[in-house]
Amino acid sequence: MRRFGLVLVMLSAAGCGALSDAFSAHPQSAASAAGQTLSVTRLAELASQVKGMPMKQDALKRLAGVYVDFSLLATELAAGKNLDDSTTVLAAVWPMAAQRRWEHFHDRLVAGRVHFTDAQLDSVYRAGDYRLFQHLLLEVASSAAPTAAAAKQAQAERLLRQAAAEGGRGFAALAKKYSDDPGSKASGGYLPVRPRGAFVPTFEDAAWQLAPGGMSGVVRSPFGFHIIRRPPLAEVADSFRAGLENLLSMQFDSTYLADIAKQRDVKVDGGAAAAIRSALQDPEGAAKSRTVLVTFHGGPFRMRDLIHWLNSLDPNDVQQLPFATDDQIGQFLKVVATRTILLQQADSAKVTLTPQDWQDLKSAYDSMLATIETQIAITPKDIADSAKTPDGRERYAMSRVDGYLDKVVRGQSSFVGIPPVFSDVLRGRAPWSISESGVARAVEIASGSKARADSQQQRAPGLRPAPGPAPAPPGGTVH
C-alpha cells in the first residue's frame, strides 16, 4: 500500500493530463500551457502541412514545444503581466549579462599586466619580437596558368615602384585599391600584431628582414604576390599598442584558464559524452537531470547546467554536438565548466553590471520581444483593445498564435521562434506539459494523413477530358 501510494503521489504531481494519458488508449492532449491545450488532432494537422517534416516523435515534440512557448507568451500578454521587470530581463538575456560580467572581471585581472607606457612600447617595438606589417596581395591560384601568374607579377612590380616612389606614404591607399586580401584590404593592408612564426615561411622570411619603415620586393607565397611594409612606430603607435595588448591579453587568458583547470582539478566524467548524446534526445528531461558531467573543486557541473548553457548557443551548433567525438565533447565540457568557474569568481569579486550594461541588456531584450510580437501580430496594445474581459483578450491572443502557426506550416510566413533562454523564463512562470503519448498519437495520425495524400496524388495526377463527344443525359436526347 505504501508503494502504491507513492505512485499515486507521483502521478498527481505530474498533473491530471498525465494521469489521464496513462490509462487512455487514445490521449486527446498533446501539450498544454497556462490553461491552453494543443489537441492531438491539431498537432497532427499542423505537422502534416510542413513540407519535408519527418513524422517522428522528436520532430512533433519540437513542434509542440513551439506551441507551448507561444501560448505562454500570449497568455502572459493577455493577462497584462509585466515582462519588463529587471529579473525577467536579466534571465532572458543572461548570456549577454554573463559576458559583460566576465569582461569586467577580465579587465580587473589584466589591469597593469598588459598595458604599456610609451617607453615600454618603444622598447618592445625595437626588440622586434612582436611586429606589425602592412601588405598588398595580388592573389594567384595554385592552378593558375603561367601567363596569368606572370601578369599578376608584372602588376605587383608596377605597384612596388609606385609605392617606393612615394616613400611608403601612399601604401595604405594602394592596398585599399588593389589588394586581394579581404581581411586587410579595407584597413589599408594592416595585419594584426604577431610574433615570429605566425605567417607562411616565404612571407615571414622576407618580412622579418625589414627595418622600421622598410619595404620588401615582390614576394611569392602560396596565396600569390605580396608587397610587404613594416611601418615605423611613430606611424602606428596606437594600433601597435592595441594589437600588442590584445595579443598578450589572449596569451594571459590561455594561461589563466589552464591554471584554473589545474588548480580546480577539472575532470570530465568518463561517461559524459554518451550521457549527453542520450540526453539531447529529450532536452526537457535533460534540463532537470542531476547527472554529473564534470567535477571540480567548488561544485560539480551537471547535465541541467549544460542544457542551460546550450540554450545560449546557436541551435544549429547544438544539433552537431551528438555527432562530435568523445574527445571533442570532453574539451567542450571543460571549456563550459571553466566558464562557470569564472562566473563564480566574478561573483566572489563582487563584479556588477554597470548602468550602460543594463541599458544594453534592456535594449537587446526589447528588440527580441518586439520582433516576436510583430511577427505574430500580438502586441500588448492590440490585445488590450481586442476585448473588455480577460477571457476575451486571452481568446484573441490565442487566435493570433493559431493563425501564425497555420501560416508558418503552410509556408505563408517565415518562422521566428522564441529563443531557448527566453523560453526557459516563460516556462518557469506558468504550468506547462508535453504528453509523450499524445505526441506519439499525433505522429500516427499525421503519418496516415500524409500517406493518404501521397497515395491520392499518385493515383490522380490530374483530370483529363474523356475522348469523344459529351455523354448524353439519362433519358434525354441530344440535339
ROSENU-694364 format. One record per residue (C-alpha): x, y, z; residue number from 1. Coordinates in steps of 0.1 Angstrom, whole numbers, always signed. Each point is the difference from the previous one (the first is absolute). Layout:
N
X, Y, Z, NUM
...
% end
This chain:
479
+0, +0, +0, 1
+28, +24, +8, 2
+16, -6, -34, 3
-33, +4, -19, 4
-6, +32, +19, 5
+34, +14, -11, 6
-9, -8, -36, 7
-33, +20, +3, 8
+19, +29, +15, 9
+24, +0, -29, 10
-28, -1, -25, 11
-19, +27, +18, 12
+31, +22, -1, 13
+3, -6, -38, 14
-35, +15, -4, 15
-34, -13, -9, 16
+9, -1, -37, 17
+28, -25, +6, 18
-23, -22, +22, 19
-27, +1, -27, 20
+25, -9, -27, 21
+14, -29, +20, 22
-34, -18, +0, 23
-13, +12, -34, 24
+5, -20, -33, 25
-4, +32, -20, 26
+13, +31, +18, 27
-17, +33, -10, 28
+26, +25, +10, 29
+35, +3, -15, 30
+10, +30, +21, 31
-13, +27, +24, 32
+12, +34, +11, 33
-16, +24, +25, 34
-34, -15, -5, 35
+2, -3, -38, 36
-1, -34, -16, 37
+16, -13, -32, 38
-21, -29, -11, 39
+14, -31, -16, 40
-19, +6, -32, 41
+11, +37, -1, 42
+37, -10, +3, 43
-5, -27, -27, 44
-17, +26, -22, 45
+29, +24, +4, 46
+27, -26, -5, 47
-15, -15, -31, 48
+1, +34, -18, 49
+38, +6, +6, 50
+18, -9, -32, 51
+28, -25, +6, 52
-7, -4, +37, 53
+7, -35, +12, 54
-29, -16, +17, 55
+20, -10, +31, 56
-5, +5, +37, 57
+29, +25, +5, 58
-11, +22, -29, 59
-36, +3, +11, 60
+11, +4, +36, 61
+20, +31, -11, 62
-31, +13, -18, 63
-20, -5, +32, 64
+27, +19, +18, 65
-4, +29, -24, 66
-38, +1, +9, 67
+9, -1, +37, 68
+23, +30, -3, 69
-23, +22, -21, 70
-30, -9, +23, 71
+19, +9, +31, 72
+10, +34, -15, 73
-35, +6, -13, 74
-17, -7, +33, 75
+26, +22, +19, 76
-7, +29, -24, 77
-38, -6, +1, 78
+1, +1, +38, 79
+19, +33, -1, 80
+29, -15, +20, 81
+32, +20, +2, 82
+27, -14, -22, 83
+23, +30, +4, 84
+11, -5, +36, 85
+38, -2, +6, 86
-2, -37, +11, 87
-17, -11, -32, 88
+23, +21, -22, 89
+31, -13, +17, 90
-11, -37, -2, 91
-11, +4, -37, 92
+34, +14, -11, 93
+22, -16, +26, 94
+27, -11, -26, 95
+6, +37, -9, 96
+0, +9, +37, 97
+24, -28, +8, 98
+23, +13, -28, 99
+0, +35, +14, 100
+8, -12, +35, 101
+29, -21, -13, 102
+13, +30, -20, 103
+0, +22, +32, 104
+17, -28, +20, 105
+25, -5, -28, 106
+8, +37, +0, 107
+9, -3, +37, 108
+22, -30, -7, 109
+20, +15, -27, 110
+3, +35, +14, 111
+36, +10, +2, 112
+12, -33, -16, 113
-4, +7, -37, 114
-2, +38, -2, 115
+31, +18, -13, 116
+15, +35, +6, 117
+14, +18, -30, 118
+36, -10, +11, 119
-10, -36, +4, 120
-18, +0, -34, 121
+31, +14, -17, 122
+22, -26, +17, 123
-23, -28, -12, 124
-1, +14, -36, 125
+38, +2, -2, 126
+5, -35, +14, 127
-20, -13, -29, 128
-14, -31, +17, 129
-35, +13, -10, 130
-6, +18, -32, 131
-26, +18, -20, 132
+1, -2, -38, 133
-19, +14, -30, 134
-4, -20, -31, 135
-16, +2, -35, 136
-9, -34, -15, 137
-7, -8, -36, 138
-16, -34, +3, 139
+10, -28, -24, 140
-16, -34, +2, 141
+23, -30, +2, 142
-16, -13, -32, 143
+4, +33, -19, 144
+17, -2, -34, 145
+36, +13, -2, 146
-11, +30, -22, 147
-26, +10, +26, 148
+26, -2, +28, 149
+25, +20, -20, 150
-26, +27, -6, 151
-7, +3, +38, 152
+37, +1, +7, 153
+5, +28, -25, 154
-29, +20, +16, 155
+16, -6, +34, 156
+33, +14, -13, 157
-17, +31, -13, 158
-18, +6, +34, 159
+33, -5, +18, 160
+17, +27, -21, 161
-29, +23, +7, 162
+1, -7, +38, 163
+38, +5, +1, 164
-3, +33, -19, 165
-24, +13, +27, 166
+23, -12, +28, 167
-27, -23, +13, 168
-23, +29, +9, 169
-26, -11, -25, 170
+2, -37, +8, 171
-34, -1, +18, 172
-18, +16, -29, 173
+16, -25, -24, 174
-10, -29, +22, 175
-36, +12, +2, 176
-2, +3, -37, 177
+19, -30, -13, 178
+5, -26, +28, 179
-19, -34, -3, 180
+3, -7, +37, 181
-36, +5, +14, 182
+12, +0, +36, 183
+23, +29, -3, 184
-10, +19, -32, 185
-25, +23, +17, 186
+25, +10, +27, 187
+27, +9, -25, 188
+18, -33, +1, 189
+8, +0, +38, 190
+4, -35, +15, 191
-4, -9, +37, 192
+29, +3, +23, 193
+17, -34, +1, 194
+31, -18, +12, 195
+23, -18, -23, 196
-14, -33, -13, 197
-35, +13, -7, 198
+4, +4, -37, 199
+8, -24, -29, 200
+37, -4, -4, 201
+6, +19, -32, 202
-19, +30, +13, 203
+17, -2, +34, 204
+35, -3, -13, 205
-4, +32, -20, 206
-20, +19, +27, 207
+25, -7, +28, 208
+28, +15, -20, 209
-16, +34, -1, 210
+12, +29, +21, 211
-26, +26, +13, 212
-14, +18, -31, 213
+15, -27, -23, 214
-19, -15, -30, 215
+7, -34, -16, 216
+2, -9, -37, 217
-27, -21, -16, 218
-4, -32, +21, 219
-16, -31, -13, 220
-20, -21, +25, 221
-27, -28, -4, 222
-25, +29, -1, 223
+15, +20, -28, 224
+24, +30, -2, 225
+5, +23, +31, 226
+16, +33, +6, 227
+8, +3, +37, 228
+7, +31, +21, 229
+10, +5, +36, 230
-14, +34, +11, 231
+21, +20, +24, 232
-13, +2, +36, 233
-9, +38, -3, 234
-24, -9, -27, 235
-18, -29, +17, 236
+6, +5, +37, 237
-37, -2, +10, 238
-8, -30, -21, 239
+33, -17, +10, 240
-9, +6, +37, 241
-36, -13, -4, 242
+11, -31, -20, 243
+28, -8, +25, 244
-22, +3, +30, 245
-27, -21, -17, 246
+25, -27, -9, 247
+15, -1, +35, 248
-34, +0, +15, 249
-10, -31, -20, 250
+33, -17, +11, 251
-8, +10, +36, 252
-35, -14, -3, 253
+12, -33, -13, 254
+25, -4, +29, 255
-26, +12, +25, 256
-26, -25, -12, 257
+25, -29, +0, 258
+10, +9, +36, 259
-37, +0, +10, 260
-5, -34, -15, 261
+31, -13, +19, 262
-7, +17, +33, 263
-37, -10, +1, 264
+8, -35, -12, 265
-25, +1, -29, 266
-8, -35, -11, 267
-25, -12, -26, 268
-20, -32, +10, 269
+9, -29, -22, 270
-37, -6, -10, 271
-7, +37, -6, 272
+0, -2, -38, 273
-24, -29, -1, 274
-23, +16, +26, 275
-2, +32, -21, 276
-8, -18, -32, 277
-28, -18, +18, 278
-13, +31, +19, 279
-2, +22, -31, 280
-27, -23, -13, 281
-22, +14, +28, 282
+11, +35, +8, 283
-29, +7, +23, 284
+9, -30, +22, 285
+38, +9, -2, 286
-8, +35, +13, 287
-9, -17, +33, 288
+27, -26, +1, 289
+25, +0, +28, 290
+24, -23, -18, 291
+36, +12, +7, 292
+20, +7, -31, 293
+30, +18, +14, 294
+15, +1, +35, 295
+22, +28, +14, 296
+8, +16, +34, 297
-30, +22, +8, 298
-28, -20, -14, 299
-10, -25, -28, 300
-12, +10, -35, 301
-32, -19, -7, 302
-21, -8, -30, 303
-25, +27, +8, 304
+28, +25, +2, 305
+11, -10, -35, 306
-35, +4, -14, 307
-1, +35, +15, 308
+32, +8, -19, 309
-11, -17, -32, 310
-31, +21, -1, 311
+22, +31, -5, 312
+17, -15, -31, 313
-11, -1, -36, 314
-24, -30, -3, 315
+18, -11, -32, 316
+32, -4, +20, 317
-18, -19, +28, 318
-14, -24, -25, 319
+35, -9, -11, 320
+11, -9, +36, 321
-12, -36, +0, 322
+21, -7, -31, 323
+32, +13, +15, 324
+26, -24, +13, 325
+4, -9, +37, 326
+32, +21, +1, 327
-17, +30, -16, 328
-30, -2, +24, 329
+25, -3, +29, 330
+19, +31, -10, 331
-33, +19, -5, 332
-11, -10, +35, 333
+33, +12, +15, 334
-5, +34, -17, 335
-35, +4, +12, 336
+8, -12, +36, 337
+29, +24, +1, 338
-23, +29, -11, 339
-23, -10, +29, 340
+30, +3, +24, 341
+9, +34, -15, 342
-35, +13, +7, 343
+2, -14, +36, 344
+33, +20, +4, 345
-17, +31, -14, 346
-27, -5, +26, 347
+26, -3, +27, 348
+17, +31, -12, 349
-34, +18, +2, 350
+1, +9, -37, 351
-32, +19, -9, 352
-17, +12, -32, 353
+4, +37, -8, 354
-29, +23, -9, 355
+12, -2, -36, 356
-1, -38, +2, 357
-36, +1, +13, 358
-10, +24, -28, 359
+15, -23, -26, 360
-16, -31, +15, 361
-34, +17, +0, 362
+4, +12, -35, 363
+9, -36, -12, 364
-29, -14, +19, 365
-25, +26, -14, 366
+12, -7, -35, 367
-4, -37, +4, 368
-35, +3, +15, 369
-11, +26, -27, 370
+11, -24, -28, 371
-20, -28, +14, 372
-31, +21, +7, 373
+1, +16, -35, 374
+4, -34, -17, 375
-30, -14, +18, 376
-19, +33, -1, 377
-7, -2, +37, 378
+11, +33, +15, 379
-12, +9, +35, 380
-20, +29, -14, 381
-18, -21, -25, 382
-9, -25, +28, 383
-12, +28, +23, 384
-22, +14, -27, 385
-14, -34, -11, 386
-25, -7, +28, 387
-13, +13, +33, 388
+3, -32, +20, 389
+32, -21, +9, 390
-15, -31, -17, 391
-7, +20, -32, 392
+35, +14, -1, 393
+14, -35, +5, 394
-21, -14, -28, 395
+12, +27, -23, 396
+37, -5, +9, 397
-3, -38, -6, 398
-18, +6, -33, 399
+31, +20, -11, 400
+22, -29, +10, 401
-21, -25, -19, 402
-1, +22, -30, 403
+37, +5, +0, 404
+7, -38, +3, 405
-23, -7, -29, 406
+18, +25, -22, 407
+34, -14, +10, 408
-8, -36, -7, 409
-15, +9, -34, 410
+31, +20, -9, 411
-19, +33, -1, 412
+21, +16, +28, 413
+36, -3, +12, 414
+5, -16, +33, 415
+14, +20, +29, 416
+3, -21, +31, 417
+3, +9, +36, 418
+37, -3, +10, 419
+7, -29, +23, 420
+12, +22, +28, 421
-32, +21, -1, 422
-20, -33, -3, 423
+15, -11, +33, 424
-12, +32, +16, 425
-36, -4, -13, 426
-1, -37, +10, 427
+10, +9, +35, 428
-29, +25, +4, 429
-30, -23, -7, 430
-8, -37, -1, 431
+5, -18, -33, 432
+5, -36, -12, 433
+6, -21, -31, 434
-17, -34, -1, 435
+23, -27, -15, 436
-30, -23, -7, 437
-19, +30, -15, 438
+29, +8, -23, 439
+3, -37, -10, 440
-37, -1, -9, 441
+4, +32, -20, 442
+29, -16, -19, 443
-23, -29, -9, 444
-28, +23, -12, 445
+24, +23, -20, 446
+18, -30, -16, 447
-34, -14, -11, 448
-11, +34, -14, 449
+32, +4, -20, 450
-1, -35, -13, 451
-36, +4, -12, 452
+9, +34, -16, 453
+30, -16, -18, 454
-20, -29, -11, 455
-28, +22, -15, 456
+26, +21, -18, 457
+15, -32, -16, 458
-34, -14, -11, 459
-15, +33, -12, 460
+28, +22, -15, 461
-28, +22, -16, 462
-33, -3, -19, 463
+1, -6, -37, 464
-28, +7, -24, 465
-18, -32, -12, 466
+4, -8, -38, 467
-30, +6, -22, 468
-31, +22, +4, 469
-15, +7, +33, 470
-22, -28, +13, 471
-38, +3, -4, 472
-20, +7, +31, 473
-20, -30, +13, 474
-33, -4, -18, 475
+6, +31, -21, 476
+7, +7, -36, 477
+30, +19, -13, 478
-8, +26, -26, 479
% end
